[in-house]
């Protein structure tokens, strides 16, 4: 995993994830809104995006649609503290790689990223969604 963009309007949560990933050798940029994420996306070639679902202005799912039109192979993980099973199923059908319920164990996230990278390496851009 070369570089990850993490998007969350909760700055404390964003800081914790970004610090954890950085401490574990994963280069990480962060954005506190979808509009900020779009700006970062236009300036950098990310290997993965992790985004909160519920954000003011634009949801993580809307952000996924924007990114997937431009780079359909880019792995995208959504996370939310309020998971509606219908929304998570729809997101996975649209191509979101994983849907994580907050709070989650940070070591689980690190393992997930490693598994996604390994799957991407072995099978091109096809990454399991289960």
Buried (B, 14 or more C-beta within 10 A) or exposed (E): BEEBBBBBBBEEBBEBBBEBBEEBEBEBBBBBBBEBBBEBBEEEEBBBBBBBBBBEEBBBBBBBBEBBEEBEEBBBBBBBEEBEEEBBEEBBEEBBBBBBEBEEEBEEBBEBBEEBBEBBEEEEEEBEEE
